[in-house]
Amino acid sequence: MKTFKTYADIPTDCHDRVVAMGNFDGVHLGHQSVIALARAIAATSDSKLGVITFEPHPRQLFAPDAPAFRLMNEETRAHRINKLGIDTLFELPFNIELSKLSAEEFARDVLAKGLNIQHVVIGADFRFGKGRQGDAELLGELGEELGFGVTVAPLVSDEKGDYSSSAIREALSTGHPEDAARILGHWHRVDGIVEKGDHRGRELGFPPAPISLDGLHLPKFGVYAVFFDVLDWPHKGVYRGAA
């Protein structure tokens, strides 16, 4: 997967993508439905598939002192998106400059001129432009004017409600990881480098593997049964554990 952290000076061989666009925090089943729809559209025109997302999350720019809320960090999100078979990831820097672009400027300068996209798929609740002024209807009008297609993916839901990152956070906060898994399509995951701890677990006969949760939404405190994936080194494999 090719990754770009800008919308300027994109190589011409990475233009003309069909893209799915959103924050994609959690890359849950609702997000995957947006990406799947983009994949289907790309297949009909023999085009390559891309994803547009933003880093940091807009909430981090506008409310930097708010409690941590992200379900995954930048690296984990990119890893999950790569697993979905995406050709190109455009991870746009969400800074003051980008946040001040009007909806029209974003569509023209970022999507049309910068990335030169062929088609974009968004969720029905996606908003863009300064003050979140742009919605799906406006993006469709701008796309027609600027020369790219727009498709709106319907929200995914079940009898318990819409699939959303907020619903996952609520499930984790109240100690219901099974509800989070229903929306994610898998058990909630935390990726990271194992850090040096206090070695207290060794006194109980279990090697500890502390991983930082800095910047991430915290689940309800308690003891959880977990699967622990070691991705490399001599102990590579999947283990059962307690967190």
N, C-alpha and C positions, 0 to 999 in steps of 0.2 A: 504494500500500500504506500503510495506517495503521499507525503504530508507537507502542506504549506501553511505557514503561520502569518500569511499576508494575503491581500487581494491585489497587490501591485506586482507588475513584472512576472506574471504567471507565464510559463513557457507555452507557446502556441499549441504544442502537442497535448496540453492539459486543458485546452479550451473545449467548448462544445460538449460538455458533460450533461447528463441528466442527473440532477442532484436532489437529495432529501435534505431539508433544512430545519434546524431546531436546536435547542440546547442539549437535548438527549441526556439529561442527568439520570443515570440508571440504565439507559438503553433497554427499557422495559418492553413488554409486548406491544404497547401502543406505539412506541417509537419504532419498533421493528415492523409494524404494519405500514408506517410511512415509508420506511426504507424498502420494504417489499413492493410497494406500489411503484416507487421510482425504478426499481429493478425491472418490473414488468414493462414499464414504458421504455426503458433503455433497450430492452430486448427487441421491441418492435421496430426500433430504428437502428439496431446494431451499434448502439452507442455505449460508451463506458459510463460506469456508475460512480458518482461522487457523493460525499456528505459535506454539508456546511454546518459548522457549529461555532461556538464562541467561547473564548477563554480570556479572562475569567468569566464565570457566570455573571450576568448583569446585576444580580442582587448583591454580589460582592463589591461591585463598583459603587452602587448607590447606597448600600448599607453595610459598610465595612466592619462596623462594630457589632452587628447583629450576631446572634448565636450561629455556630456552624450548622449548615443545613445540607451540604452536598452529600449525595449517595456514593459518589465515586470521584476520585481526583482526575486530573487531566490525563495521566498516563493510563489509568485503568479504563477510562472511557475510550481512548484511542485503541487500546488492546481489544476491547469488546467489539468496537466497530470493525476493526481489522478482521476479526473472526467471522464477521458476516459477509466477507468476500468483497469488500469495497475497494475500488481501484484507487480513488483519490480522496484524501481528507483535507478539506480547507478549514483550518482551525483559526478563525478570524480573531484578531486581538480586540477585545471589547474594552476600549479605552474612552476617554472623554471625547476625542475626535470622532470616533465612530458613533458614540451615543448622541452627538449633536446633529447627525445627518437626518434630514427629513425623510419621510417614507419615499418620496420621489427621488431624492438624492441617493438613498441606499439602493434602490432598484436600478437607477441609472449608473452610478459610479462604481458600485460593488458588484452587482449581479451581471449587468450588461457589459460595461466597459472593462471592469477589473477581471472578473472570472469568465466572462463571455460564455455564459451557460446557454444550453439549448432548452432546458425544461427544468422546472423546480416543483417539488412536491412538499407541501407543508401540512401540518395538522390543522384541524378546523379552528383551534383556539390560538394559533400562532399570531403574534403581534410584532411589528417592526417599526423602525423610525423613531425620531425624537418624541418622547412622551408616549410611546406605544400607539402612535396615531394611525399606523397602517394595519389593516386587517386583510383577511383572505380575499375579500371582494376587491379591495383597492389593488392588491398585488396582481390580481387577474387583469384588471384594467391597465396597469402599468406594463405588465408583460406583453399584452397585445400591442401596446404602443412602442415598446422597446425591442420587440422581436424574440421573446422567449415564451414558452408555454408555461402554464401554471395549472397544477392539479391539487385539489384539496382532499386530503385523506380524512374520512370520518373518524370520530373518536371511537375508541374501542372500550367496551364496557361489558359487565355481566350483571347478575341480579344484585350484586352488592355495590355497584356504582361504576363510574368511569375509571379507566386505568390511567393513573397519573403519578408523577413523582411525589406529589403531596400526599396521595393516599398511601404510598409506600412508607413515607416518613411517619405518618400517623400509625400505621400498623407496627412499625418498629418501636415507636415511642410507647405504645401500649402493651408491648410484649407479645405480639402476634406475628412472629416471623412467617407462619404459614400463609397469612394473608398477603404479606409482602411477596412471598414466593409465587403466589397465584398471579400477581401482576407482572413480576419480573420474568416469569418463565423458568426460574431456578431459585435456589436458596440465595438470600442476600450474601454478597461477597465483599470482603475487604482485602485488597492487594497491598503489599508493601514489602520492604526489606526487614528481615528479622534483626531486631536490635539487641544490644547487650542489656540484660536485665539484672535482677538481684539474685538469680539462681535459687529462689525459694522453692520452685517446683521440684528441683532435684532432691530436696529433703523428703519429698513425698514419693520419690521414685519415678517422676515424670519430667522429661526435659522441657524447659519452658521455651516459648518462641514468641516473644513480645513484638507486636507490630503497632506502629503509631496510628492513632485515630485523629490526629490533628487535622482540622478543617472539615471533618466529616460529621454527618448527623449521627448522634449517639443513640443506640437502641436503649430500651429500658434496661437498667442495671439488673444483673442476675447471672445465673450460670447456664450456659447453653451447650448442648451437644453440637459438635462441629466436625466437618471434614476439613483437613488441612492439606493443601497441595504444596509440596516442595517442588519447585520447577527445575532446579539444577543442583549441581554438586553431588557428592556421593549418596546422600539420602533422598535423592529424587524419587517422588512417588506420592501416593495419596494415603493419608493417615486419619484415624479417628481420634478425636480429642475433646477437651472441654475448654470453654472460654468463659 
